[in-house]
Amino acid sequence: MNAQGTVHKYGDHVDTDVIIPARYLNSPDPKEYSVHCMEDIDKDFTKKVKEGDIMVAGVNFGCGSSREHAPAAIKACGASCVIAATFARIFYRNAINIGLAILECPAASSGISNGDQVSVDFDTGVITNLTKHETYQAEPFPPFIKDMMEKGGLMASLKAGKAGV
């Protein structure tokens, strides 16, 4: 499981109401509400993001409410991964539950710039900034979470008959 794409970078304390404003949560379908992802801080995000792109942020990404709509919107937009210095714990778990890859790595968070090309090896946790020719080491997922993520998240893993949790 790997990812490679263009970076869309954000700052510290990006909360779930910024990721997907509550005023748009009138549909159960992430594809419908994802068109408003990040619009309060980056109105063109959904026009710029391409399948496989990577979001990078500072500390406490995903703070705020506990709804899983935020990681679902990011995933539905096509982003393959979010790298942050730290994540709010409930966002972290919700991302795993819906199958959005996330990595905590303060060095990558500070070293990667908006627009950089980055690749991620989820097996090793190595993040490579192809633009700056730098590498960063994040903690890879343990095997049971990696298995769950590869199946598309917790529910898909349960449906497949092996959740590992």
Summary of the structure (lengths in Angstrom):
residues: 165
radius of gyration: 14.7
end to end distance: 20.0
largest distance: 43.1
contacts: 553
relative contact order: 0.18
helix: 35%
strand: 22%
